[in-house]
Amino acid sequence: MDNKIYYWGVWPGEGSGHALMTPDGEIAKFALAEIPWKEAQLDGGALTDNIGGRFKPEGIATLKHSSGWTMLSFWDRSGDERNESVSTFVVEGKYQFQGMKSLCRTSFPSVWERFTFEVTPWQEALKQRTIRNYEVDPPDGKTTQAVPEHPKKALHSQ
């Protein structure tokens, strides 16, 4: 593969702590200067399109394009159990969801092996009603969940 590709997340066996890495597991801090997203966007900031409220559904993914690069990002607690842990893949070039997913799986096999969930575009998950807008600790003390009537309405209410 000629295109540059990086992974932001927890490298298998490391336990916790996110970093930008090459397919060989080398830290690629230098790459932060060449990719169009800042560290905060790699570390969950790109998931603003993703519905979930305080509950971060693993594998519900966002795909973004900018300046000739593609980003695939999703909540992932397989390497770090903290609620806001993510896996983000960044590739030089413009890819659609399935092509990006396949390329990342091939380039980072040890990372993808630990996923026990399906990586799905958030728009598709919403259509299938496999994600919900969760509210934790409402006034009555019970956890409730509500499926939004319209996806765009739900996005703007977060």
Secondary structure as a PSIPRED ss2 file (coil, helix, strand):
# PSIPRED VFORMAT (PSIPRED V4.0)

   1 M C   1.000  0.000  0.000
   2 D C   1.000  0.000  0.000
   3 N C   1.000  0.000  0.000
   4 K C   1.000  0.000  0.000
   5 I E   0.000  0.000  1.000
   6 Y E   0.000  0.000  1.000
   7 Y E   0.000  0.000  1.000
   8 W E   0.000  0.000  1.000
   9 G E   0.000  0.000  1.000
  10 V C   1.000  0.000  0.000
  11 W C   1.000  0.000  0.000
  12 P C   1.000  0.000  0.000
  13 G C   1.000  0.000  0.000
  14 E C   1.000  0.000  0.000
  15 G C   1.000  0.000  0.000
  16 S C   1.000  0.000  0.000
  17 G C   1.000  0.000  0.000
  18 H C   1.000  0.000  0.000
  19 A E   0.000  0.000  1.000
  20 L E   0.000  0.000  1.000
  21 M E   0.000  0.000  1.000
  22 T C   1.000  0.000  0.000
  23 P C   1.000  0.000  0.000
  24 D C   1.000  0.000  0.000
  25 G C   1.000  0.000  0.000
  26 E C   1.000  0.000  0.000
  27 I E   0.000  0.000  1.000
  28 A C   1.000  0.000  0.000
  29 K H   0.000  1.000  0.000
  30 F H   0.000  1.000  0.000
  31 A H   0.000  1.000  0.000
  32 L H   0.000  1.000  0.000
  33 A H   0.000  1.000  0.000
  34 E C   1.000  0.000  0.000
  35 I C   1.000  0.000  0.000
  36 P C   1.000  0.000  0.000
  37 W C   1.000  0.000  0.000
  38 K C   1.000  0.000  0.000
  39 E H   0.000  1.000  0.000
  40 A H   0.000  1.000  0.000
  41 Q H   0.000  1.000  0.000
  42 L H   0.000  1.000  0.000
  43 D C   1.000  0.000  0.000
  44 G C   1.000  0.000  0.000
  45 G H   0.000  1.000  0.000
  46 A H   0.000  1.000  0.000
  47 L H   0.000  1.000  0.000
  48 T H   0.000  1.000  0.000
  49 D H   0.000  1.000  0.000
  50 N C   1.000  0.000  0.000
  51 I C   1.000  0.000  0.000
  52 G C   1.000  0.000  0.000
  53 G C   1.000  0.000  0.000
  54 R C   1.000  0.000  0.000
  55 F C   1.000  0.000  0.000
  56 K C   1.000  0.000  0.000
  57 P C   1.000  0.000  0.000
  58 E C   1.000  0.000  0.000
  59 G C   1.000  0.000  0.000
  60 I E   0.000  0.000  1.000
  61 A E   0.000  0.000  1.000
  62 T E   0.000  0.000  1.000
  63 L E   0.000  0.000  1.000
  64 K E   0.000  0.000  1.000
  65 H E   0.000  0.000  1.000
  66 S E   0.000  0.000  1.000
  67 S C   1.000  0.000  0.000
  68 G C   1.000  0.000  0.000
  69 W E   0.000  0.000  1.000
  70 T E   0.000  0.000  1.000
  71 M E   0.000  0.000  1.000
  72 L E   0.000  0.000  1.000
  73 S E   0.000  0.000  1.000
  74 F E   0.000  0.000  1.000
  75 W E   0.000  0.000  1.000
  76 D C   1.000  0.000  0.000
  77 R C   1.000  0.000  0.000
  78 S C   1.000  0.000  0.000
  79 G C   1.000  0.000  0.000
  80 D C   1.000  0.000  0.000
  81 E C   1.000  0.000  0.000
  82 R C   1.000  0.000  0.000
  83 N C   1.000  0.000  0.000
  84 E C   1.000  0.000  0.000
  85 S C   1.000  0.000  0.000
  86 V E   0.000  0.000  1.000
  87 S E   0.000  0.000  1.000
  88 T E   0.000  0.000  1.000
  89 F E   0.000  0.000  1.000
  90 V E   0.000  0.000  1.000
  91 V E   0.000  0.000  1.000
  92 E E   0.000  0.000  1.000
  93 G C   1.000  0.000  0.000
  94 K C   1.000  0.000  0.000
  95 Y C   1.000  0.000  0.000
  96 Q C   1.000  0.000  0.000
  97 F H   0.000  1.000  0.000
  98 Q H   0.000  1.000  0.000
  99 G H   0.000  1.000  0.000
 100 M H   0.000  1.000  0.000
 101 K H   0.000  1.000  0.000
 102 S H   0.000  1.000  0.000
 103 L H   0.000  1.000  0.000
 104 C H   0.000  1.000  0.000
 105 R H   0.000  1.000  0.000
 106 T H   0.000  1.000  0.000
 107 S H   0.000  1.000  0.000
 108 F C   1.000  0.000  0.000
 109 P H   0.000  1.000  0.000
 110 S H   0.000  1.000  0.000
 111 V H   0.000  1.000  0.000
 112 W H   0.000  1.000  0.000
 113 E H   0.000  1.000  0.000
 114 R C   1.000  0.000  0.000
 115 F C   1.000  0.000  0.000
 116 T C   1.000  0.000  0.000
 117 F C   1.000  0.000  0.000
 118 E C   1.000  0.000  0.000
 119 V C   1.000  0.000  0.000
 120 T E   0.000  0.000  1.000
 121 P E   0.000  0.000  1.000
 122 W H   0.000  1.000  0.000
 123 Q H   0.000  1.000  0.000
 124 E H   0.000  1.000  0.000
 125 A H   0.000  1.000  0.000
 126 L H   0.000  1.000  0.000
 127 K H   0.000  1.000  0.000
 128 Q C   1.000  0.000  0.000
 129 R C   1.000  0.000  0.000
 130 T C   1.000  0.000  0.000
 131 I C   1.000  0.000  0.000
 132 R C   1.000  0.000  0.000
 133 N E   0.000  0.000  1.000
 134 Y E   0.000  0.000  1.000
 135 E E   0.000  0.000  1.000
 136 V C   1.000  0.000  0.000
 137 D C   1.000  0.000  0.000
 138 P C   1.000  0.000  0.000
 139 P C   1.000  0.000  0.000
 140 D C   1.000  0.000  0.000
 141 G C   1.000  0.000  0.000
 142 K C   1.000  0.000  0.000
 143 T C   1.000  0.000  0.000
 144 T E   0.000  0.000  1.000
 145 Q E   0.000  0.000  1.000
 146 A E   0.000  0.000  1.000
 147 V C   1.000  0.000  0.000
 148 P C   1.000  0.000  0.000
 149 E C   1.000  0.000  0.000
 150 H C   1.000  0.000  0.000
 151 P H   0.000  1.000  0.000
 152 K H   0.000  1.000  0.000
 153 K H   0.000  1.000  0.000
 154 A H   0.000  1.000  0.000
 155 L H   0.000  1.000  0.000
 156 H H   0.000  1.000  0.000
 157 S H   0.000  1.000  0.000
 158 Q C   1.000  0.000  0.000
